[in-house]
């Protein structure tokens, strides 16, 4: 992997400018490059959802009550998380490394101004997820508002999708007139469009384009493997249907029977001695998403078990994906630790059924006298793997740092958050703060984006000074930071923030803060603690704005 390219790409994505247009303003000609080909154009007036789906949670449907143009838009309801929103898989749309122009319109009818973002999610060859913001805006109710920007797609991306989100999880909203311009993705196969008779995936070098299905993590790991040194690890699952998934639209021929096989293993003292697993296929047919069982099998804890079966995908199917999950539960049943267990997958095979029938299943006889040679190979392989793990560890450490502020970035925060959700003992020892820079739009508009960047760096330096070696500071958004410390930090952050605000550097400076800690009765999870920080920060932000109305957003 070219780590320098990845780091430079991350910096470009992080510092992309955001262009915002209200529905009352004309669309500027340079907002979308008219010389580029339009590769996505969705106005939903054909009354088709196409390949749009809900990211995270919620339900999407066509909406005729309000539209930016025409008569139809796309609406999402029943959201439970701020990142829940309409999404579009872009695996066959983008060329990694190319720059694309994005334009989309957002509308809501809630009771106040809400913050909306348009985000792109990447997965690299190691199964590591990364996020980049395309555009963001504070949107008034009842006004169609445009989000628009041009950004480069990460060169390391093997999978990507775009989605709209709102910081308030209770808000329903609509999107319309989504347009993406740029160079259309190059075909993954040559003009003959030939399919291989057999695909074998052992995950020795990367995650082989397997990604997370739903709100979870898929990690390329060397912790356990069925053979070789690596596998993929499914963890942080919140639903039984969460699991590793692979797009196979370009790997199989429709109406032809295929054989599917994978090895699964789980361990952990909190889990039962055995549990059921399922291998399934998902695809869209005649506008409806269908889910089809290939095979199910009981897996014993601590043992690699093969689950396999045959399936024929019908003609006309689109968006075909293979995935592996734990057994479903009956409606009304309560989820248990077993239902949401973490597990490993290795040695996946997809092959034409005709080929499997012809293969000779007789095992090769053991070759005597090769023990010394095998041992030498294992030693060399062990040295190579050790060096690679060390190099990868050092590279991942670099990738966890935000290039502009030199504090930890969002990827590092997501990893730490996942750890703390399941580590209550560590959670009890920490003090948390959520901090947000005020007046950033005013500074950008009146003093330039260089001063805006200086303001963000100034906030980061201030927080690093308070936290020191007692904890960590994370930049989780453009102007938002999360602090974790093993010592109380509330009054010291408020003191230094007030002192810093009094220093005149030619532009207004203020930081809104919210604080929370573990409480066994009121707030006993990481998510709850961050939510409490967010509520307190919001109240602090309102107070600062009320005292400095001249700098607030118009």
Phi, psi and omega in degrees: 000139177275095187290327178297318179298318180298317180295315179296320179297320180296321180295316179300316181294320184294326188256016178298138176288154180246128179249130184235140179224134174274165182292343179277348184261146175291149177287123181289145184295328183273003178292325176228125183291110184291344180283341179279153176288141174277113184257344173223129177214106185236108173248358173062009180286348172279001178059039177233136175285338182061228182262013178286143178213172179273127176270128181084282181199184183092176180232135178253150179201159175290145186228130179249004180284330181207141178210147177288321173218158182068212185238355188228142170228180178249128184239142174243135181228172176058039176286147179238341181232154182295336180271356177296131180182172178295138183224157179225122177290130186243020182303324182258014184251318187262149165261119178307133180095341180279155177260137182232151176261129183244138174213130178205155183244140185233146183212141174213164181231036178282189189269358184199176177296136180232151179268124179242148178224153173242121192234149172243131180252131178247154167230129180264185187295343179266004182080010180279130181268145175218153183232144174224138180276127175280310180198161180208151179200151167272116189248131178284150178293144176077011182233120174291125185233138183268135168252128187211141179188167172237125178221161178266136176283137182304135179292340183268358185288129171252346176211145181206151171212157177246146178208152176261145180215162178228138183295340177260111185292346182272356186269127167276146179208166182241154170232156180201162175048054177277125182224136176232130180239146179155196179278126178297149183299141175290144179297143180283340180240164178285180186297339180286342178053040180281142176257145176288151177287336184208138174240130177237127183236111181248000172062026181290327182255330181197189184276003175054038176069013170284135183227177182282140174256103183090195186277089183197190178229139169241120188240133172283121191225155172246017182289315177219154176204151177282326172206164183069213186236354187226160173207185171247148187239121178264120185213173183057038181282142179241350179223154179297331183277356173294135178179171177292139182224152182225130174286124183240017180302327182264007184248343184234162175254129181293150181067016174240137184284133179234154176257133181236133182215144175205151175258135183234143177210144172221159174212184182120129184295339182281352184257155177291170184288342177208155180202152182275140176235157181227141169249124186227164174239137177239137174204165176259129180223123181057039176082357181246142177275130180239149181236125190229128181282127172273310179196156174230149182204148176274130181248133178270139183302135176083002181235137174285121181238134178276131171244129186209160179181181183242149177203146176242119179278129184289157175297143180094350179289143177229166178052054185276128181225142173257138178211161182232129183218172171279168181301145173290161176247159179290149180301131181097342179287150180271136178294139177245174177300324179297319183296331183248023183298156170271148182206167183248147176230138181210161173048069178270137178233133170234121185212152174298135183302324181298322179292317181300320180297330182276340185291141177278116184272004180289128181290144177291141178294144179295139181264117181284154174084009184256007186300317182295317180296317179298317180299318179297317179297318180297321180295315179297316180298321180297318178297315180298315182296319180299315180296320182293318179298318180296315180297317180295321180298317179295321179294317180296327177296319177297319183290349181270359183256133176288127188295325186279316188260345181065019168260177179293148183263186184295323179301315179296322178297314180300320179295315179295321179298318179298322179294316185287334177299332182247008182235079184296324183298317177292321180303323182296335186270356190253153173244136188240147175219140174242122187234140184223130180287129178270158171067020185296320179296319178299317180294314180300316184289326188256337183237352179100159183290337176297318177292325176299316177296321179299323179296317179296315179297321179299318177296316180299316180297321179298315181291320178299323180297321180286313186288317180056226181268006182277351183184212185219153175242134181236135171266109187260352179202189183303312182231023184243138182228149173239133179245139175230131183214150176270012174228157178300136185231352189302304188287330178289320177295316179297321181295311184288330178292319179294319179294319181294324179296334180278354179271120183273112175246023175095002179204156181290145180220127176204148181233123174275138187227148173223146187225150176197162178219171179296136175220117187299335182260323187257330186204091189248013178230159179300315182301318180295318181298314180296323178297318178294321176301317182297318179298314181293321179297320180298317178295320178296320180298317179299320181296315180297317180296321180294332181271350182222056187297337181291340182257353185290158178294143179264000000 
